Amino acid sequence: MKLRKVTVFATTALVLSLAATACGSSDKDDSGSGSSGDSKIKIGIKFDQPGLGLKQPDGTYAGFDVDVATYVAGQLGYKPSQIQWVETKSADRENALARGDVKFIAATYSINDERKKKVDFAGPYLLAHQDLLVKKNSTIAKATDLNGKNLCSVTGSTSAQNIHDTIAPKANLRENSGYSECIAALQSGAVDAVTTDDSILAGFAAQDKFKGQFKLAGLKLSNENYGIGVKKGDSATVTKINTALEKMVSSGAWQTAVTKNLGPADYKNETAPKIGTIVK
């Protein structure tokens, strides 16, 4: 009789243990490296940059940064279906990493000394430059040609101030809340040029509704080394992402992603930067 009670108790404990294990293994939200089952990885991107990071009307995501992040996540062990995309606006990127909202961020995130005090970076994975977007028949060939012309960028943009304050001080600067408004102004003829990173400009120009209307001036007014942001001190993840980026380049997947997302605007990309090398 005692043996029967022990057996019943043992069986009950085993059933409860299995049930608890089953409950604990479902819907796991894992921001760490490595993946299995239903685990997820949260990745920060932009939702409003065509060609780089864009949330589409059907709820899917597209762009060069999205392709890079998807490839990296795959090398960390995650399928595309296990990625949870999180919108990370420029002003909140460092906070999102510090809070652990995302595992890493791929969102036109230029590496600089000030940001490196707060986050760690893998990469760089793209060398972009400040440039001008103009109409296809524009005679603007250099930044000083903007003197007396109308220039557009977003409010508070360092790109616009760089030109207005030092290169073409007589340019008429117009600041809008977003680049979409600047592109519309360029299309209508209200402005003569739009300025920011060439990769961002190429992404907008590559949209179907704008194809063939604009061109990049091809100026290299600054060097923007795009890196993948990681929480400060997480050197293990930085190392894994760097390995993934090196494989993406060597396999040809990197160039395929650049051409697919930015090529329609005749974007002349630099060769893939060497990991850990920052171009000043």
SULWO-V412677 format. One record per residue. N is the residue number from 1. SS is DSSP state (helix for helix, strand for strand, loop for the rest). PHI is phi in whole degrees, -180 to 180 (NA if undefined). NEAR is the number of other ideal C-beta (glycine too) atoms within 10 Angstrom. Layout:
# SULWO-V412677
{{N:SS:PHI:NEAR} {N:SS:PHI:NEAR}}
This chain:
# SULWO-V412677
{{1:loop:NA:5} {2:helix:-64:6} {3:helix:-63:7} {4:helix:-61:8} {5:helix:-63:9} {6:helix:-63:10} {7:helix:-64:10} {8:helix:-63:10} {9:helix:-62:10} {10:helix:-64:10} {11:helix:-64:10} {12:helix:-61:10} {13:helix:-64:10} {14:helix:-65:10} {15:helix:-62:10} {16:helix:-63:10} {17:helix:-64:10} {18:helix:-64:10} {19:helix:-65:10} {20:helix:-65:10} {21:helix:-64:9} {22:helix:-63:9} {23:helix:-65:9} {24:helix:-71:9} {25:helix:-91:12} {26:loop:-95:8} {27:loop:54:10} {28:loop:-72:12} {29:loop:-109:10} {30:loop:-115:17} {31:loop:-94:17} {32:loop:-86:12} {33:loop:-78:19} {34:loop:88:11} {35:loop:-153:19} {36:loop:-162:11} {37:loop:61:10} {38:loop:-99:13} {39:loop:-66:17} {40:loop:-123:17} {41:strand:-130:24} {42:strand:-97:19} {43:strand:-126:26} {44:strand:-88:26} {45:strand:-142:26} {46:loop:-87:26} {47:loop:-104:16} {48:strand:-129:13} {49:strand:-119:22} {50:loop:-56:25} {51:loop:85:27} {52:loop:-125:29} {53:strand:-147:27} {54:strand:-137:20} {55:strand:-85:17} {56:loop:-87:11} {57:loop:-55:5} {58:loop:-86:5} {59:loop:91:7} {60:loop:-88:10} {61:strand:-126:20} {62:strand:-145:16} {63:loop:136:27} {64:helix:-62:28} {65:helix:-61:31} {66:helix:-65:27} {67:helix:-65:22} {68:helix:-63:28} {69:helix:-63:27} {70:helix:-65:18} {71:helix:-63:20} {72:helix:-61:28} {73:helix:-60:23} {74:helix:-62:18} {75:helix:-71:16} {76:loop:-86:19} {77:loop:107:14} {78:loop:-112:23} {79:loop:-80:11} {80:helix:-53:10} {81:helix:-69:7} {82:helix:-97:17} {83:strand:-90:21} {84:strand:-109:13} {85:strand:-80:19} {86:strand:-124:16} {87:strand:-71:15} {88:loop:-125:26} {89:loop:-74:12} {90:helix:-51:11} {91:helix:-70:7} {92:helix:-115:14} {93:helix:-63:20} {94:helix:-63:20} {95:helix:-66:11} {96:helix:-62:21} {97:helix:-72:23} {98:helix:-63:12} {99:helix:-77:10} {100:loop:81:10} {101:loop:-65:16} {102:loop:-138:25} {103:loop:-82:28} {104:strand:-153:31} {105:strand:-127:29} {106:loop:-125:33} {107:loop:-153:28} {108:loop:40:23} {109:loop:-97:28} {110:strand:-69:17} {111:loop:-80:18} {112:loop:-146:13} {113:helix:-63:7} {114:helix:-65:7} {115:helix:-69:16} {116:helix:-67:14} {117:loop:-74:9} {118:loop:-110:14} {119:strand:-138:23} {120:strand:-102:20} {121:strand:-125:25} {122:strand:-98:25} {123:strand:104:27} {124:strand:-74:25} {125:strand:-115:30} {126:strand:-159:26} {127:strand:-104:20} {128:strand:-107:26} {129:loop:-140:17} {130:strand:-65:24} {131:strand:-148:26} {132:strand:-119:27} {133:strand:-108:27} {134:strand:-133:24} {135:strand:-70:15} {136:loop:-56:9} {137:loop:-97:7} {138:loop:-67:17} {139:loop:-96:8} {140:loop:-70:18} {141:loop:-120:12} {142:loop:-144:13} {143:helix:-61:22} {144:helix:-67:13} {145:helix:-66:18} {146:helix:-78:25} {147:loop:-58:14} {148:loop:84:10} {149:loop:-104:16} {150:strand:-95:16} {151:strand:-117:25} {152:strand:-125:26} {153:strand:-155:25} {154:strand:-87:18} {155:loop:-57:9} {156:loop:80:8} {157:loop:-66:20} {158:helix:-71:11} {159:helix:-62:22} {160:helix:-64:23} {161:helix:-65:14} {162:helix:-58:17} {163:helix:-74:25} {164:helix:-66:20} {165:helix:-87:12} {166:helix:-124:10} {167:helix:-98:15} {168:loop:-134:21} {169:loop:-63:12} {170:loop:-95:10} {171:loop:-71:23} {172:strand:-91:15} {173:strand:-83:19} {174:strand:-117:16} {175:strand:-112:16} {176:strand:-115:18} {177:loop:-76:9} {178:loop:-149:11} {179:helix:-70:23} {180:helix:-59:15} {181:helix:-68:16} {182:helix:-66:28} {183:helix:-64:24} {184:helix:-64:16} {185:helix:-67:17} {186:helix:-66:25} {187:helix:-63:14} {188:helix:-80:8} {189:loop:94:9} {190:loop:-69:13} {191:loop:-130:22} {192:loop:-98:22} {193:strand:-161:27} {194:strand:-124:29} {195:strand:-128:32} {196:strand:-177:24} {197:strand:-61:22} {198:helix:-61:28} {199:helix:-66:27} {200:helix:-68:25} {201:helix:-62:32} {202:helix:-64:28} {203:helix:-63:27} {204:helix:-67:22} {205:helix:-66:26} {206:loop:-79:20} {207:loop:-61:16} {208:helix:-52:7} {209:helix:-70:7} {210:helix:-114:18} {211:loop:-56:11} {212:loop:87:9} {213:loop:-93:15} {214:strand:-123:23} {215:strand:-147:18} {216:strand:-85:20} {217:loop:-69:21} {218:loop:80:14} {219:loop:-88:18} {220:loop:-120:13} {221:loop:-85:19} {222:loop:-163:15} {223:loop:-112:16} {224:strand:-118:22} {225:strand:-91:20} {226:strand:-76:24} {227:strand:-121:28} {228:strand:-100:29} {229:strand:-78:27} {230:strand:-134:23} {231:strand:-55:22} {232:loop:-55:14} {233:loop:94:10} {234:loop:-89:19} {235:helix:-66:10} {236:helix:-64:11} {237:helix:-70:21} {238:helix:-58:21} {239:helix:-62:13} {240:helix:-66:20} {241:helix:-68:30} {242:helix:-61:18} {243:helix:-63:15} {244:helix:-64:20} {245:helix:-64:24} {246:helix:-62:16} {247:helix:-69:15} {248:helix:-62:22} {249:helix:-69:17} {250:helix:-65:10} {251:helix:-81:11} {252:loop:92:9} {253:helix:-67:15} {254:helix:-65:23} {255:helix:-65:15} {256:helix:-60:13} {257:helix:-68:22} {258:helix:-63:21} {259:helix:-63:13} {260:helix:-64:15} {261:helix:-90:25} {262:helix:-118:28} {263:helix:-58:17} {264:helix:-56:18} {265:helix:-99:25} {266:loop:59:13} {267:loop:-73:23} {268:loop:-96:11} {269:loop:-75:18} {270:loop:-70:14} {271:loop:-62:9} {272:loop:-57:19} {273:loop:-67:20} {274:loop:-74:12} {275:loop:-56:16} {276:loop:86:11} {277:loop:-106:10} {278:loop:-102:17} {279:loop:-89:12} {280:loop:-80:4}}
